Amino acid sequence: MKQHIYPFFSYIKYWLYHEDQYSLQSPAIYKIYTELLSFIKERKAVDLDLEEIRKTLLKDQDILSIADFGAGSKKLKLNERKTGEVTKHSTSGRKFSQIYQYFIRLTPANQVLELGTCTGINARYLSRATKGDFHTFEGSEALWRKAQELPTDSNSNYILGKIEETLPEVLDKIKSVDFALIDATHTSAGTMTYFNLLLPYLHEKSILAIADIHWSKGMYQAWQEIRKHPAVSMDLDFYEAGILFFDKKLPKSSYILRL
């Protein structure tokens, strides 16, 4: 199946099987889901300065020479790309940046990681929800530099290099991970590599987010393999991203949820 067709059929399947708050039976997931919806609603007037940064980046005509270490972009095929186009096609929208903030707040939030900085919008949202240190990893030097041109939070560390090489060094220093967002490579093999690197550092209060789980057949296969891992207690499919819990007090369960 052609790469650009797969998400369409995947979305139809998601739409057919998704649930809303009225069909959820588990008190635990009902609480998480309804509080998430309330969080998004309440945050409409919060972090608007970050949306101004998004607007600035969307207008940015600087040409970036991007080194792709994974599947690349479906819409931007050339390695020479305008900053605005990269920001438009390769960064999370405001809603999902807020979703990640919400799930960070369900963890101790002392050590938060983002794999795949891009132009740095998500990094700023995630760092704001982090109580301790925030680390964001990027393989492309052009993106790594661009992400830091505008103001960043003092708790943020921008790390350049191939993630499979730089991530182990940071993990060895911080010892545990409270929240991590995997938003890099967009290949099955790359996603599985990152998950396996992170896994020994996750604990019962950790939450892991994986972006673009329906981006391709390979990404969906990686998501299926990861969510079935014995260490995962509960998984949530929001189509654009998947959320994984590791708390053994939660029953082994899977939910497809609408936003």
Secondary structure, 3 states (H helix, E strand, C coil): CCCCCHHHHHHHHHHHHCECHHHCCCHHHHHHHHHHHHHHHHCCCCCHHHHHHHHHHHHCCCEEECCCCCCCCCCCCCCEEEHHHHHHHHCCCHHHHHHHHHHHCCCCCCEEEEECCCCCHHHHHHHHCCCCEEEEEECCHHHHHHHCCCCCCCCEEEEECCHHHHHHHHHHHHCCEEEEEECCCCCHHHHHHHHHHHHHHEEEEEEEEEECCCCCHHHHHHHHHHHCCCCCCEEEECCCEEEEECCCCCCCEEEEECC
